[in-house]
Amino acid sequence: MDVIWLRNPFERLIHQGVDLQISCDHYNGRPTGNYINTGFYFVVSNKKTKSMFDKWYAARNDSFRFDDQVVLQRLIEKGLIQQLDLRVRFLNPLYFGGFCTGGRNYGKVVTMHSSCCQTIKAKIRDLRAILDGWIKFKGQSNATSTVQWPNHNNCIRSYSYNQALITSNHTSSL
């Protein structure tokens, strides 16, 4: 998993009345229309969520072109939440952040996911930069932080590098 926990995430979760709580890449502040991110999710074990996982894994096995996150997003768009009467809470990226979303505030962020990143090496380097900043932030004695949130340059470069490889391999095979 490519998520680091900077604080206890369970303190930010609702503990009753919700079947699934899931992080988002695009969060609109409303209970629908959010683009999920499977970097962090909390699931209550019950018949509805078991059915969700059964449908998700069956669809994933039938969709070799797409990763598990895309498959679940498509199922949600096709009405999976309503079909199963799931109670879902989409988590605010301010607290459950990712490289391609919010959560760039050491005073608030709980978890950070290395979304929008193509290689393990880039993920490790950029998550390490976040952790180093967190250590500096926690070491400050005053309430106002001067620690800057690091850019995720390794992940940005990993996309450019992989895109160049794909383009190169595609044109050389023509």
N, C-alpha and C positions, 0 to 999 in steps of 0.2 A: 504494500500500500504506500502511496506517496502523499501522505498527509502527516503533518506534525501537529501535536496538541500542545499549545502554549498555556492553556488553562484547562480546567476541568469542564468538558463540554456538557456534562450532565446537569450542571447548574443552569444552563440556558435552554434546556429541553422541558417540554410539558410532560408531566409524568402520568397524566390520566386523560382519557378521552381522545387520544390520537393514535392511529395505527402505524403511520409512517411519517417520520420527519427526515427531510432530505435537503442537502445543500443545493445551491443553484448557481449556474453561470450567469443567467440573466434573471434578475429578481425585480418584479414590478410592485411589490408591497401588497399584492392581493393574493387570495388563495388559489387563483387559477392563472394560466398563461405564463408561467415561469418555466424557464428551460433548466431542467435538472442537471445536477452533477453528482455522480455516484461516488465521489471521493469521500463523502461522509454521509451516512444515513443511519437512523436509529429506528428499529422495527420492533413492534410488540408482536410476540408470537401468538397468533390466533388463526382461526380457519380462513379469514379473509386474506391475511398476509401470506399464509401458506399457499393459497390459491394464486395470489399475485406472483410469488416466486415460481410456482409451477408454470404459469403462463409465460412469464418472463424467460425462464430457461428453455422452454420449448421453442419460443420464438427466436431466442438467441441461437439455438442449434440449427434453426432453419434459415438463419441470416448470416452466412459466412462473411458477407461483405462489410458488416457493421459491427462495431464493438457493443458491449453490453449496455453502455449508457445510451447510445443511440436507439437501441432496440427498446429499452424501457421508455424512453421519451416518446417513441412512435406509438407504443401501446397506450401511454397516457393520452396522447393526442387522439387516439381512436376510441377513448372513453373507458379505459380500464378502471379508473378510479370510481366512476359512476356505476359501472357494471358490478363491481365488487362491493360497492358502498363503503369504500375506504375513507377513513378520516385522515387527511394528509395535511401536513404543515410544511411549507417551504421555508427553509432557514435563510435568514438575512445574511448576505455576504459580508456585511459589516463585521459580523461575529464569526461566521463560518466562511472564510475567504478562500480565494484561489488566485493564481497568478493572472488570470484573465478577467477577474471580477474585483470586487471591493475587498475590504478587510485589510487596509493598509494603515491601520492605527494600532500601535502596540498597546495603547490604553484600553482597547476594546476587543481586538481579535482573540478568538478562542482556538480555532484550528485554521491551518493554512494548507491548501491542497496545491500541488504542483501541476495544475491544469494548464493547458496551452503550452505543453512542453513535449518534445518528441523523444528525447533520449534519457536513459537512466543517469548518465554522467551529468547532463545538464540539470536534471531534477535535483540530484544530490548537491551539486554546487550551489544552486539557487536556494534550496531549502536550508543549506548550511549558512548562507548569508543571512537569511531570516533569523535563524537560531542565534547567530552571533549578535545580531541587532537586539534580539530579545534579551540576551544575557547582559548587554550594555544597558538596556532599558531597565531591567530589574535591579541593576546595580546603582541606579541613580537614587539619590536621597530626596530630591524634591519631586513635586507632583507634576511639574511641567517637563515634558520630555524634549530633549534636543536630539534624540536619536532619529536619524532619517531612515525611512523605509527603503531597503535596497531595491534596485531595479532587478528584474529577472532576465538579465542580458544573455545568460547561457541558454535559457529556454528560447528566447527570441532567435538567437543564432541557430539553435537546433532545428527550428522550423525552416529557416533559410537554407541551411545545409541539406536537410532532407529533401526540400523542394528541388534544390539543384541536382541532387542525386536522381530523383524521380525523372526530372526533365532530361538529364543526361542519358539515363538508361532507356528512356522512351525514344529519344531521337537516335540513339545508336542501334536500336533494334529495328528501325524502319528500313 
